[in-house]
Amino acid sequence: MRYRFGNIDVDLDTFELRRDGRAIPVRKTTFNVLCYLITHRNRVVTKQDLLDNLWSDTHVTDSAIAWYICNLRKILGQKRSDRAPVETVHGRGYQFKSEVQVVDEDAISSATADLRPTAEIEELFVGRQEVMVYLTHAFNNAVGGRGSILILRGEAGIGKTRCAAEFSRDVISRGFGVWMGRCPETASQPPFWPWIQILRSARAEQPDASTIQAEASHLLSKLVPHDRKDRPRHEDSLHGTTDKFWLYDHLLNFLRASCISKPRILIIDDIQWADDASLEFLAFVAPEAAGMKLLLIVTLRDFEEMGARSGHLNRLLRYTKHIPLGGLSEDNVDQYILQSGLFERSDELNRAFYQKTGGNPLFLRETLRWLQWTHAQGKQELTAAAIRQLNVPDTVEKLLRYRLDSLDDETKLVIDIASVVGRSFDIGLISHSLPAETQTVVSALDRAMAAGIIVKDSTTRFRFSHDLMCEVAYERIPSTTRSDYHNRIAKTLLTRADREENIGQAAFHLHQALPLSDLDETINACQKAAELSERVYAHGDAAVYYRWTLEAMSLSRKTDPILRTKILVSLGRQARISGDAESSKQAITQALETARTYRLYDIISDIASIGRATFLSAHIERPAVLEALGEALKHVPDEDRPLRIRLLSQLALTPPFSTDIERCKHTSRQAVELAESQGDKQLMRVALNAALCSFTGPDDIDALLKTADQILDLHSEGEWTLTRIEALVARILAFLHQGDIKQAKASIEAFGATMTRIHRVEGQWFYHRLLAQFTLDEGRFDDAARKFDELARRAKRMGMYYFEIFQRIQLAYIMRARGATVEQVRELYVNTIGRFRNPFTHAEIIGLIIETGFPELVREAYSKVIALGLRRVPRNAMWLNTLCNMALAAVVFSDRRTIAELYEHLAPYAGFNTPDGILLYDGSVSHYLGILASKRDRETEAVRHFEQAIESNRRMGLRPQLLRTQVVFAEWLTSTSEKKHKNRLKELRAEAHDSAREMKMALLLKRIEALTND
């Protein structure tokens, strides 16, 4: 018996399936399913019917039947949206719907078409069985709660998107939903675009009243922020980073909740073109996926330039499993050519195709079609030699151009406009951008689909069949015409009802049309897109839009210099928050120049606030800012007190004012007095914050605590500013200086509770970092290292680009205790001395590496501080720490003059602790006084200081510092000949030996054992 439907023949006698007379490879089981459906086409065939009649003696699950049906549809060329030939009758089974003829063999046509329809060739899918098995395995793991993120990675045309699509069809046929997002190659889509698409898929899939639908809608309202006016702009980096984290956490919790009842499959296509915010969130999700019923598949084209987004991608790659897609094997190429039906099979031709295309499916398909066309035109012989002479990428481009050129003019115009929109487009945007009826556009799109140039995703959305097709279509448009199309599309977007939602796309097209676009319209659109990006914490994207704004301004003859300066300031702020320090610096430098030229003193104040120093880091030099602030204060009238308060406060936090305590006190006092006369709470907070800087040294602890309390009193319970954070930290610093660890811990707990209550995640990070430091105090270095590593991972997820300095110094403390390699010490040295030009860092590096040796590095750092002069070291928060570390080097180099000077400076602070710029500390000042006194042959003072250091370090609970004092004290007692110290030396040796072994402080253990052996 033989049947025919359409151009397909089914021969039940020979078990053959033919299309236009040519055999179609098909598995026996799939063929049996087709035969059963055809012979029972007058009714619905249930899954149980198929199981009973085709697998009566074999155990097969329902999902296997769905797979065979899906595979059968692909072989027959049935699209997802088609109901025929095989229709799914939901809840019942399947029915064969195409009209079937029973025919004789003689009636079967053996004629073949000269050129097989493109759409049929593009349905061919071979050689990816291993990939599909891997994806299925990962999905089964996700069903069991072991989720993962998989990256399908490879060159253009290798089949990444196709593999994801085939897998998607399979799981959909098994009753699971797939949430899909695509990243356009252009920057025309809004921030979070693939996630917006995923949320819309989630919302559409769920019942109207479901929690998931409600949450998806709520998140969409946050990510599509055209009506959000509740969030103030110009917040500092801590605020931006924190709020962004909570948005990410909300999104993550949505994904986690949606996976509870059943597994979720998410697919994001072309991640190499994702916007900065989307990539950052994907990196945020990655570490959490393993504990969810989630399978997230992303496709990534190799060798694409990622620029500043590479950091997010690198973080993502650490938590993902890679599925590299290479070319098809020679056997797969043979199978592909056979299924295409374009040529008679030939080992020599197949081998030539394989060698020339590398098995790249796109190259293979288009090269086949090119050769078939040129051969049919009599332009080229179909020989292995001819194939080997081809330049395949060139050939593929030629064929794509040929296919585009073969279209009628009407269809060409539609495709050209579509290529300007991007790989994915909606019919409404195309229709309104052309002076043509919608029906005309629809007809043109139908013709383009028949030619295999585009495919249909939904009723209104289409996309190019491949990225290269879109690229070739775009590149063939003359530049002037291309600008015209960009302008048309932008104007359409700006007149739509959802104008605000599409402002980013409009900004992109107007920018691409430069210099032929309306400059005022371009400036306004790009600026608006930047502001909207800020509101969803897409700071990197906001920076891009601000750059586009400036490009358009540079072409305008009537640009307002004030507006341009404000845009530069905004660019500097957004670039800094997103971690692009170099771009931020360039923008700020340009803004300062313009602000000074036009005497825009209020803007100078804003510029100074970007990346402004905190009271703990006010030693960082900013010469251009300093000069601008000084100039502004000369010209701002006394009557403009609010501006003078802000300028004076910024000046107090800028070297050399911030590093000259008396100068800092004088300047900040002026700001405070002016703020008091104004009676403005916010201005008072700004001025008092500057005053904190002048009180951070050991001489002003009471003033520091008083000022911090004043700042805290000026805040309401739920109110948060960076000034409030600094006041809380100032209290911690004061108690650490006093060596009152109990009060310091209480202040740290109060700080942590405040950060938790007001949901400030960056503040919580600092809280946990301070807690981790107490692990160092206890000598639990392995635990401390683990905690620091976890803090580093959290900081990376939060985008805290400056966390590395904290991590480096914290790990250096562990290295000091445990010993270090030459490489480790040199890396630490280069990344501190090389990056920071201040005495605090130079001295701290001495303390961190002096016990591990390397005197040449110690001498270099020591000489830099000595050249500055000890009396010129600012008496601020780091002063005691700096002088104590200098004491270690002065003793090593027997610098008697510096030893005497250091002793004089440190003697009044014998009972103090030694915090540094990140609130780590080296223990009691008395330890260093004991070392200095011992080198000055002052035995009585040395003993007194060492004993006081032992008592202080023990009271503060600083076990490593206590051990260090015991070892140094014991070494000095050993060097003396006094018998009266014999018993004390014995006690020190015994306690130090036990402590060094318990804490595994190898260097100190070696030193104490050397004393024991003596």
Secondary structure by P-SEA (a helix, b strand, c coil): cbbbcccbbbbccccbbbcccbbbbbcaaaaaaaaaaaaaccccccaaaaaacccccccccaaaaaaaaaaaaaaacccccccccccccccbbbbbcccccccccccccccccccccaaaaaaccccaaaaaaaaaaaaaaaaacbbbbbbbcccccccaaaaaaaaaaaaaaabbbbbbbbbbcccccccaaaaaaaaaaaaaacccccaaaaaaaaaaaaaaccccccccccccaaaaaaaaaaaaaaaaaaaaaaaccbbbbbbbcccccccaaaaaaaaaaccccccccbbbbbbbbcccccccaaaaaaaaaaaccccccccccaaaaaaaaaaaccccccaaaaaaaaaaacccaaaaaaaaaaaaaaaaaccccccaaaaaacaaaaaaaaaaaaaaaaccaaaaaaaaaaaaacccccaaaaaaaccccaaaaaaaaaaaaaacccccccccccccccaaaaaaaaaaccaaaaaaaaaaaaaaaaaccccccaaaaaaaaaaaaccccaaaaaaaaaaaaaaaaaaacaaaaaaaaaaaaaaaaaacccccaaaaaaaaaaaaaaaaaacaaaaaaaaaaaaaaaaaaacaaaaaaaaaacccccccccccccaaaaaaaaaaaacccccaaaaaaaaaaaaaacccccccaaaaaaaaaaaaaaaaaaccaaaaaaaaaaaaaaccccccaaaaaaaaaaaaaacccccccaaaaaaaaaaaaaaaaacaaaaaaaaaaaaaaaaaaaccaaaaaaaaaaaaaaaaaacaaaaaaaaaaaaaaaaaaaccccaaaaaaaaaaaaaaaccccaaaaaaaaaaaaaccccaaaaaaaaaacccccaaaaaaaaaaaaaaacccccccccaaaaaaaaaaaaaaaacaaaaaaaaaaaccccccbbbbcccccccccaaaaaaaaaaaacaaaaaaaaaaaaaaaaaaaccaaaaaaaaaaaaaaaaacccccaaaaaaaaaaaaaaaaaaacaaaaaaaaaaaaac
